[in-house]
Amino acid sequence: MSRFFVSPENVGEDTIAIDNREDLHHMLKVLRLSAGDEIDVSDSQVWEYRCEIISLDSDYAEVKILDKQKFTAEPDVRVTLFQGIPKQGKMELIVQKCVELGVESIVPVFMARTVVVDKGNFGKKIQRWQKVSDEAVKQCRRGIIPEISQPLKISDAIKQFDRFDLVLFPYENEDGRTIKDELRNCRLPRNVAVIIGPEGGFSDEEAEAIVNAGGRSVSLGKTTLRTETAGMAAIAMIMYELEL
């Protein structure tokens, strides 16, 4: 069943208003929905609804609430991925798969070995990546749309570490503590950050700064993973250990 997202203000006592033009176009032209069809609607915060379409046109839809439940597909642990910006189209794959795995937000980060340069049009990349997030959520039926934040420099990303209960730093030079060790030996965290380097990895100065700011250096296994694989692997391990 198709899922659509609205703001909480669009939710009434018995009905919900849908006024997003792209959603309305998708409902009318792609899904060929009409009055009497049922859809799922999320308020993007806490609640999801089973609804029946009352009226639908290109400007506005009104749907009747049939059932109301708290989100069933959102993890309790909130994971933010600080991703060293990769080259070419790798970020779209990272966004899509990490959203499917349960990440709450993704922050692109410029690091010392980042190849990509901001030529003044980076906002278009953010818009495209946010679109990928939007589409991935609808496919995997989550309750919220993970935000793709504006890019940060690594120094500014590090300043945000105090917002988290745990900051995991998968590092290719770590040969002692594994991510499994860290997750099983820490108090159950609610807010977790994962910081992943670009293709060239972290510089020694970046690694030192991350650890000094509280990042926990961990290994993801015996092999060295690509940047587009490492974040997915780390999030999957977090969800396995803390959610299942």
PLY file of the C-alpha trace (Angstrom):
ply
format ascii 1.0
element vertex 244
property float x
property float y
property float z
element edge 243
property int vertex1
property int vertex2
end_header
0.00 0.00 0.00
1.26 3.46 -0.93
2.57 5.74 1.84
2.49 9.53 1.94
3.91 12.06 4.38
2.23 15.19 5.75
2.90 17.77 8.44
1.12 17.26 11.80
-0.92 20.41 11.07
-2.54 18.58 8.15
-4.00 15.96 10.48
-7.50 16.60 11.79
-9.65 14.64 14.20
-11.16 12.41 11.51
-9.52 13.45 8.25
-6.12 14.35 6.80
-5.34 16.91 4.10
-2.71 16.14 1.44
-1.57 19.20 -0.50
1.90 18.30 -1.78
1.74 18.68 -5.56
4.23 15.90 -6.26
2.30 13.48 -4.06
-0.99 14.45 -5.68
0.48 13.96 -9.14
1.81 10.56 -8.09
-1.57 9.56 -6.67
-3.48 10.64 -9.77
-1.18 9.92 -12.69
1.06 7.09 -11.52
-0.97 5.11 -9.00
-4.33 6.00 -10.59
-5.96 6.34 -7.18
-9.49 7.61 -6.69
-12.17 8.00 -4.03
-12.57 4.81 -2.02
-8.95 3.64 -2.37
-6.91 3.15 0.79
-3.45 4.62 1.50
-1.05 4.94 4.43
-0.20 8.41 5.76
2.56 9.40 8.20
2.60 12.64 10.21
6.44 12.49 10.01
6.74 12.56 13.81
4.89 9.88 15.79
1.76 8.54 14.10
0.88 6.59 11.00
-2.65 6.21 9.65
-4.59 3.86 7.43
-6.86 6.11 5.37
-9.56 6.04 2.70
-9.58 8.69 -0.02
-12.67 10.93 0.17
-11.75 13.36 -2.61
-8.72 13.81 -4.85
-7.70 16.29 -7.52
-4.49 17.95 -8.71
-4.58 20.60 -5.95
-5.84 18.81 -2.85
-6.84 15.47 -1.38
-8.90 14.70 1.70
-8.70 11.27 3.30
-10.68 9.69 6.11
-8.77 8.14 9.03
-9.60 4.44 9.40
-6.87 3.46 11.87
-4.15 5.21 13.89
-0.97 3.61 15.25
2.41 4.71 16.53
5.25 4.07 14.11
6.02 0.38 13.83
9.08 0.53 11.53
11.17 3.20 13.27
14.13 2.03 15.39
14.42 3.18 19.00
18.08 4.03 18.53
18.64 7.22 16.54
21.69 7.03 14.27
23.31 9.98 12.53
25.82 9.21 9.79
28.62 11.73 9.27
29.74 10.69 5.79
32.98 11.83 4.20
31.78 13.04 0.81
32.64 10.47 -1.89
33.16 11.13 -5.59
30.86 10.33 -8.50
27.43 8.89 -7.68
28.33 6.92 -4.57
26.45 9.20 -2.19
23.11 8.30 -3.71
23.73 4.62 -2.98
24.87 5.46 0.56
21.74 7.52 1.22
19.37 4.94 -0.21
20.74 1.94 1.66
21.38 3.70 4.97
17.82 5.04 4.96
16.54 1.51 4.37
18.68 0.31 7.30
17.21 2.90 9.70
19.51 5.94 9.81
17.80 9.07 11.17
19.95 11.69 9.44
22.98 11.97 7.18
25.53 14.79 7.32
27.90 15.11 4.33
31.39 16.08 5.56
34.32 17.66 3.75
37.53 16.03 4.97
41.21 16.39 4.18
41.12 13.63 1.56
37.74 14.53 0.04
38.13 14.77 -3.74
34.83 16.59 -4.38
35.00 20.40 -4.41
32.14 22.74 -3.61
31.87 24.96 -6.69
28.89 26.88 -5.37
26.18 24.51 -6.56
26.35 21.98 -3.75
22.76 22.76 -2.78
21.60 20.88 -5.88
23.42 17.77 -4.67
21.69 18.04 -1.29
18.31 18.34 -3.01
19.02 15.27 -5.12
20.18 13.25 -2.12
17.11 14.33 -0.14
14.95 13.10 -3.01
16.69 9.74 -2.80
15.94 9.65 0.93
12.27 10.50 0.29
11.90 7.69 -2.22
13.75 5.12 -0.10
11.47 5.80 2.87
8.34 5.19 0.85
9.74 1.90 -0.40
10.69 0.58 3.03
7.61 2.04 4.79
9.35 4.00 7.53
7.55 6.67 9.55
9.97 9.58 9.07
11.99 10.93 6.17
15.66 11.10 7.20
17.16 14.53 6.61
20.21 15.09 4.46
21.87 18.04 6.19
23.93 20.82 4.70
27.61 19.81 4.41
30.07 20.52 7.20
33.82 20.72 7.49
35.28 17.94 9.63
36.17 20.45 12.37
32.53 21.55 12.60
31.27 17.97 12.56
33.49 17.14 15.52
31.94 20.03 17.48
28.59 18.22 17.31
29.80 15.05 19.02
28.55 16.15 22.45
24.96 15.72 21.17
25.40 11.95 21.11
25.52 9.19 23.70
28.06 7.32 21.58
30.27 8.30 18.64
31.57 5.34 16.66
34.68 5.88 14.58
35.25 2.93 12.21
38.96 3.21 11.49
41.07 1.04 9.21
44.06 1.28 11.60
42.11 -0.04 14.60
43.14 -3.65 15.28
41.99 -4.04 18.88
38.43 -3.03 19.71
35.63 -4.14 17.36
32.28 -2.43 16.92
30.72 -5.50 18.57
32.92 -5.00 21.65
31.94 -1.34 21.88
28.21 -1.89 21.46
28.06 -4.75 23.96
30.10 -3.00 26.62
28.44 0.43 26.59
25.23 1.52 28.30
22.31 1.31 25.91
22.69 4.49 23.81
19.71 6.31 22.30
21.64 8.71 20.06
24.56 7.29 18.10
26.86 8.98 15.60
28.90 7.09 13.02
31.70 8.93 11.21
32.97 7.50 7.93
35.91 8.77 5.88
35.99 9.40 2.10
37.80 7.14 -0.40
41.25 8.05 0.93
40.30 7.51 4.55
41.09 9.82 7.46
44.27 11.81 7.82
46.27 11.18 10.99
45.30 14.63 12.27
41.59 13.95 11.71
41.77 10.58 13.45
43.50 12.14 16.44
40.96 14.98 16.63
38.01 12.55 16.46
39.37 10.38 19.27
40.23 13.44 21.40
36.62 14.61 20.98
35.25 11.31 22.29
35.02 9.18 19.16
35.43 5.47 19.89
37.82 3.93 17.38
36.47 0.53 16.26
37.08 -2.11 13.63
34.29 -3.35 11.33
36.12 -6.59 10.60
39.28 -7.99 9.09
38.80 -6.50 5.63
39.05 -2.83 4.65
35.67 -1.63 3.39
34.97 0.97 0.73
33.48 4.26 1.91
30.13 3.37 0.31
30.10 0.05 2.21
31.44 1.07 5.62
28.51 3.22 6.73
25.97 0.61 5.67
27.89 -2.11 7.49
28.19 -0.06 10.68
24.50 0.84 10.72
23.47 -2.76 10.07
25.66 -3.88 12.98
24.19 -1.22 15.27
20.64 -2.21 14.39
21.41 -5.90 14.88
22.97 -5.35 18.29
20.64 -2.67 19.70
17.31 -3.31 17.95
16.82 -7.00 17.17
0 1
1 2
2 3
3 4
4 5
5 6
6 7
7 8
8 9
9 10
10 11
11 12
12 13
13 14
14 15
15 16
16 17
17 18
18 19
19 20
20 21
21 22
22 23
23 24
24 25
25 26
26 27
27 28
28 29
29 30
30 31
31 32
32 33
33 34
34 35
35 36
36 37
37 38
38 39
39 40
40 41
41 42
42 43
43 44
44 45
45 46
46 47
47 48
48 49
49 50
50 51
51 52
52 53
53 54
54 55
55 56
56 57
57 58
58 59
59 60
60 61
61 62
62 63
63 64
64 65
65 66
66 67
67 68
68 69
69 70
70 71
71 72
72 73
73 74
74 75
75 76
76 77
77 78
78 79
79 80
80 81
81 82
82 83
83 84
84 85
85 86
86 87
87 88
88 89
89 90
90 91
91 92
92 93
93 94
94 95
95 96
96 97
97 98
98 99
99 100
100 101
101 102
102 103
103 104
104 105
105 106
106 107
107 108
108 109
109 110
110 111
111 112
112 113
113 114
114 115
115 116
116 117
117 118
118 119
119 120
120 121
121 122
122 123
123 124
124 125
125 126
126 127
127 128
128 129
129 130
130 131
131 132
132 133
133 134
134 135
135 136
136 137
137 138
138 139
139 140
140 141
141 142
142 143
143 144
144 145
145 146
146 147
147 148
148 149
149 150
150 151
151 152
152 153
153 154
154 155
155 156
156 157
157 158
158 159
159 160
160 161
161 162
162 163
163 164
164 165
165 166
166 167
167 168
168 169
169 170
170 171
171 172
172 173
173 174
174 175
175 176
176 177
177 178
178 179
179 180
180 181
181 182
182 183
183 184
184 185
185 186
186 187
187 188
188 189
189 190
190 191
191 192
192 193
193 194
194 195
195 196
196 197
197 198
198 199
199 200
200 201
201 202
202 203
203 204
204 205
205 206
206 207
207 208
208 209
209 210
210 211
211 212
212 213
213 214
214 215
215 216
216 217
217 218
218 219
219 220
220 221
221 222
222 223
223 224
224 225
225 226
226 227
227 228
228 229
229 230
230 231
231 232
232 233
233 234
234 235
235 236
236 237
237 238
238 239
239 240
240 241
241 242
242 243
